[in-house]
């Protein structure tokens, strides 16, 4: 799992996504599952969650991935 940064060309806002690659057996090619982590603060470079409901979902999914929940 990695982090991808994407910049919206219209607004100039930079976003951070968690990225997980997987193999699609039907199409025989790699695919990616991405989850929005939040906006990237231009001063500090840290990601700021875009909504409270998303923050809890991301934390829960990361805990499930680590096997702690």
Order of alpha helices (4+ residues) and beta strands (2+ residues): beta-beta-beta-beta-alpha
